């Protein structure tokens, strides 16, 4: 924008974005506890940047405020209201405050600092390079069962070692710098579309780019987790659909019509619900599938009892033998904060993708960036039905939401 000061950049990306990614990749063991509040590296970055980013947004220094910015604000306000209702003002300030910093703060990093195709391409290249570069640690980790990054940070500060998790396909499930292999896997899988559309530029003759696509796929494989595999599968499916039917104008309408018809067919012809069929076929074990189905059944029952403000951070009703872990991000939002919070978040996601998709006559590099962004969100959103997005993965998702806003207003 005219009159705007140049942004300081590191490896081509704005400094704030670089610090944010570094913060996400630093293990939780390096966090600082302040009065009962865990300050991980990415939280520190978001806290320090939050007010300057809010001022930047309100003054229109990175484009005028839009309906999606307002909906993120309303979503955060509803979450805080739900926490105050069930936990009092103290919980609303502490837990609600950190939720606002993570949710709105991560969204604003993407919304305010990824403002052009050049910004997006630089971010995508840096992201893919980080995922592939991390293989230096995670390949030995999967072979030797030595969790180099996770346990290395824990041993320095006296934190807990990585929990034991059963091997899959004869390999140790890699944690990378994250708290669980699922987090490492989804973080890696989310880079697939960016590697294919931005780094490889959708060309199989671009051998370096295709090697990066393969590296992202390998990193996802090392997590040994069904959720990340689903993120990769969904992106690969829509990328293939786009390539095969690229000359067909109504290809996306046809695709989502087919999705709707498949849903109705399963609902009408199967003795199980579409969700049950989906979970049974996209999880590694029947035990895992059964647990996710029980989570869905008891979780939706909780939402039906408390549809407006959820149950806050309280415990949800379930059999005593069930863990309190809820492996469904969308369900967690509805259970904790109510259906309005879920609807607002979904409205931002769907609204941004639809608004970006309506842009016509874009240059090739813009369209590749749009595909990379939209397909990444699609993959994560589908997998979020079987995976909870927490800690670094939650802020990554909100950052990616904001990182596509430039497509709707530039």
N, C-alpha and C positions, 0 to 999 in steps of 0.2 A: 504494500500500500504506500502511496505517496506520503513522504514525510516521516515514515516509520523507520526507527533506527535498525540497522542490520543486526541480525541475531548472531551471537557467538555460537560457533559450531565445532563439533568434535566428530571426526570421521564423516563429515558431510551432514550430520544431523544436528538440530538445535541442542545447545548445551543442556537444557532442562530435560529433553527427551533422553539424551545420553545418560544423565544422572539417574533418571527414572529406571532405565533398563539395568544399569549397574546395581541399583538398589534392589531390583527384583531378583537378581542373580546372586546376591550375597546371602549365605545361609542364615536361617532363623536364629541359629546359635549366636550370631553376632549382634543380636538385638540387645537393647538396653531397657531395663525395667525401671519405670519412673512412677512411683506411687501406685503400683498395681497395673499400670498401663504399659503394654509391651510396645516399644518403639523399634520396629525393624527398620532397616536402611531405607526401603522405599517409602515407609510412613514418614520418616524424617524429611525426605525430599518433598513429599506432598504437603506436609505441614508447613515447611518453610516457603513453599511456592503458592500456597492456597490463596492467601489474601492478595498478593500481587496479581495472580491469575484472575481472581474475581474482579478486581479493579479493571484489569485489561479487558475483560469481557464486557463489563458495564459501560466502559467508555468507547466500545466499538473499535478497539485498536486491531482486532483480528476478525473483522466482519461484524455486522450487526447481530444482536441477539435474535434467536429464532424460536419457533415453537418447541423444538427439541431441547434446547437449553432450558426452557421453562418447565418442560415435563421432567427433566432430570431433577430440577429444583423441587418440583412438587413430589416426586418420588422420595427424595431425601427427607422432605418435611413430613411426609406420611410415616416414614420409618421412625423418625424421632418422636412423632405423636404416639405411635404404637408402643414404643419403649417407655415413654412417660406414663402412658395408661397402665401398663403392667408392672413397671419397675420403679416408678416415681421419677421426680425431677433429676435426681442424682444419676440414675441410669440413663436418662434421656440425654444429659449433658456429656457423660463419659462415653458410654457405648454408642449413643446416637452421634456424638461429635466425631468419633473416629470413623463411623460409617460414612458420614458426610464427606470427611476428608478423603477416604478411600474411593468412594463412589463418584462424587462430583469432582474431586481433585484429579483422579485418573482420567475421567472424561475430559476435563478441561486441558490436560496436558496434550491429549490428542487433538482436541477441538481448536486450541489456540496456536499450537506450534507445528502442526501439519497443515499447511495452508495452501499447498500447491502440489501439482504432480511431481515436481522436482523434490519437494520435501518428502512426499510419500515414497518415492523410489529410493531415496537415500535411507529412509527408515527401514524399508523392506530389505534392502541389501545388507544393512547393518544387522538386522534381526536374523536373517538367514545365516550370515557369517557367524553370529554368536552360537546358533544352534549347531552348526557344523563344527565350529571350533571346539565346542564342549565335548565332542566325541573323543578328544585326546584323553579325557578323564573317564568318560562313561563306558567306552569299549573295554578298558582294563577292569573297570568296576564290574561289568557284567560277567567277565571271565573269571576274575579272582575273588569276587564277593567282598572286596575291600572298597568301602564307600568313601572314596578319596576326598571329595569336596565336603560332603555332609559331615562325616566323622572327623575330618581334619579340622574343621571349624569348631566342632564340639569338643575335641580333645584340648584345643588351645584354651578354651574358656570354661572347660569343665562341664559342658552340657551333655545331654543324653546321646548315646549312639543311635544309629538308625535301627528301628525295630526289625525283628526278623520277619521276613515275608517269604512264603514258599516260592521256590523256583518255578519258572515256566519255560517249557521247551528246552530244558537243560541249562538255562542261563539264570544268573542272579538278576533280579529286576533292578535296573539302575535308578538311583535317586537324583543323580547330579547334585546341584546345590539345594534342592527342594526338600520338603518334608515328607513326600510320598512319591513313589514312582508314577502315580497317576498325574501329579502336577508336572513332573518332568516330561511325561509323555504328551500331555495336552499342549504344554508350552512349545514342544518341538513340532508337533503335528500342525499347530496353527501357522507355522511358517511354510507349509507345503505350497499353497497357492501363490504366495509371494515369491517362492523360489521358481515356480513354473512360469507364472505370467510376467514377473518383473525381472528376475535375474536371468532366466533362460529365454525370456521374451517369447514364450510359447513356441520356440523353434527347437526341434530335436537335433538340428545340425549345430546348435550352440552347445558344444560338448562340455564346456566349463559350467554352463548353467544347468545342464542335465545332471552333471556330477553333483551339484549342490542340491538338486531335487532328490537324488539318491541318498545324499548325506542326511537330509531331513527325514527321509523315510526310514533310514537305518536308526537314527536317534529315536524315532517314535517306536520302532520295533524293540529297542533295548529296554523300554519301560515295562514290557510284558503286561500291558493293561488294555482291557477291552475298550474303555472309553476313548483313549487316544487313538486306537486303531479305527474306531468309528469316526472320529474327527477326520482322519486321513481318508477313509473310505468315502465319506460324504463329499469331501472336496474333490477327490479323484473322479467320482461319479458325475458331478455337475461340470467338471472341467472337460470330461469326455463328451458329455451331452453338448456342451457349447462348441466343441471342436467339430463334432459330426454334423450338427445342425446349424452351423454358423451362418449359413445363407438363408435360413428360414426365419422370417420376421417374428412369427408368433411362438417361437420355441419355448419360451419360459411359461407362457400361458398354458401350452400343451403339457409341459412337465408338471406344473402344479395341479392341473386338471387330472392327470394320471395319478398323482399322489392322492388326491381326494377320492378318486374312484377306487383306488386300492384300499384306502381306509374304510370306505363304505362296504366294499366286498368282504373284507375281513370281519367287519362288525356284523354283517348279515349272515355270512356263511360259516363262521367259526364259532365254536362254543366258548372261546376266550375273547377278551376285549383286544383291540388293536395294540394297546400298550403291553398287555401280557404277551402277545405274539412277538412284538418288537424286542422286549427284554429277553425272552426265551431264546431268541435267535442271535442276539448280539452281546452275549456275555459268555465268559469262558467256561463257567461251570453251572450246573443245575442248582447248586446251593446258592451261588451268587444271584442267579435269576430269581429263585424263590424269595430270597431276602429282599431284593428290590421290589418285587411284587407286593410283599407284605408292607414294605415302607410306603408304597403308593397307596395301598388300601387304607392303612391307618392314618397316613398323612392327609389324604383327601377327606377322610372323616373328620379330622381335626379342623380342616378349613371350613367344612360345612357347619361345624359348631361355632366357629369364630371367624366369619367371613370378612368382617370390616377391618379389625385391627389385629387379627391373628392372636398369638399367645405370647408375643414378645420373646424373651430368652428363656421362658419357662419350659418345663419338660412336657413332651407330648405323650398322649395316652397310647400304650402299646403293651403287648405281653412282656412279662418280666424277663423272658429269655432273649428278647430282641435288644440289640445295641441301640444307643441313642444317636448313632451316626445315620444321617439321612442323605443317601447318595442320589440326590435329585435337586439340582440348583433351583429350578423353577418352583418346585414344591416347597423348598426351604423358605424362599421369599414369601410365598403365600401363607405358609404355616406361621412364620414369625411375625409378619407385618400386615397380613391381610391381602385380599384380592385386589384392592385398588393399587397397592404398591406393585404387585405383579403386572397388572394391566398397564400401568404407566411405563414400566421398564420395557415391556414387550412393544408398547406403542412407539417408543423411541427407536428400538431395534428395527421394527417393520417399517416405520415411517421414513427413517433415514435411507434404508435400502430401496424402498419404492421411489422416494424423491430422487435419489441418485440414478435409479434405473430409467427414469423418465427423461433424462438429459439426452438430447439428440445431437448428431453431428459432431461428436467428440473425436479428437485426434486418436490415432492408434494407441499411443502410450497412455493416454487418459483411460481408454477403454480397458486396456490390460490392467491398469491400476484399480479400476472399478471392479473388474472380475476378481482380482486378488483379494480385495477388501471384502466384497460381498460373499465370496465363496468361503473365506476364512470364518466369517461370522456365522454362515450357514452351518458349517461343520461343527463349530463349538456349540451352537445353539441346540442342534440335534443331540449331540453327546451330553449336553447339560441335563438331559432327561435321565441319564444314568450315572452322572458324576456331579459332585458338588464342587462349585468353583469357590475356593477359599484362598486366603492369603494372597500370594503373588498372582495366582490365576484369576482371582476376582478383579484385581486392578488392571491386569492385562486385558481382560474382556472389556472393561469400561474404557480403557485407553483406545482399544481398537474401534469401539463405537464412535468415539469422538474423532478418530483419525480419518474418517471418511466424510466428515461434515463439509469439507471443502468442495466435494463433488456436487453439493446441492446449492452452493451460493457463489462459487468463483466464476 
